Amino acid sequence: MSTTYDSPEVLDRREGPYGEVVLRRHGELLQIIANGCFLMDTSDGRSERLLVDAALEAVGDRPAPHVLIGGLGVGFSLAHAAANSRWGRITVVERESAVIDWHRGGPLGGLSREALADPRTEVVHDDLVDYVNETSATFDALCLDIDNGPGWTVTDGNDGLYSPAGLASCARVLRPGGVLAVWSAQPSPDFEETLGNVGFQQVRTEEIPVARGVPDVVHLGIRPE
């Protein structure tokens, strides 16, 4: 007896400055694919919520902390941040106009509509690497989820974000005592070591168990006071 598997349905496909991005529906799931590389889907969201919660815990009791979320994705991180009244301003930096469109009136709007309407939320259409190098804004927390990890980037240009120079740029936009939280599909001892070498303190890695394979993780580091 043969088994039949449903094929994903392409809802939108666009060519952008960084290559092709595709939104697919596979059963009940929505999936984002970039240049043929699976990025994320709407199946779970535990690791994205941990990314936000771990950052909030690390900033302590400072009032109304300002968080930068790097990558809108399917909206889990933004929705979770907006659901917590402890956060002050919520700035989301997303480089793909297609992803922003899929949330603003598109198929992903069901996950993010309320969060996008929250007066604390601002969506910035920009490349995160450029943004942290150029912005004059400062933040209490950076929650970065733009790749599958420091060693598995979506485009080559993202590599610089995880280098000593890129992490120095992240530290520059963090207020003293602010936290950098970076999502990864697998642990990266080399990246953890780099965080410590560039001056981040209390560096640690929190794991999110998955059904199969190595766990997802969140790498954390604190900018010195």
Secondary structure, 3 states (H helix, E strand, C coil): CCCCCCCCEEEEEEEECCEEEEEEEECCEEEEEECCEEEEECCCCHHHHHHHHHHHHHHCCCCCCCEEEECCCCCHHHHHHHCCCCCCCEEEEECCHHHHHHHCCCCCHHHHHHHHHCCCEEEEECCHHHHHHHCCCCEEEEEECCCCCCCCCCCHHHHHHHCHHHHHHHHHHEEEEEEEEEEECCCCHHHHHHHHHCCCEEEEEEEECCCCCCCEEEEEEECCC
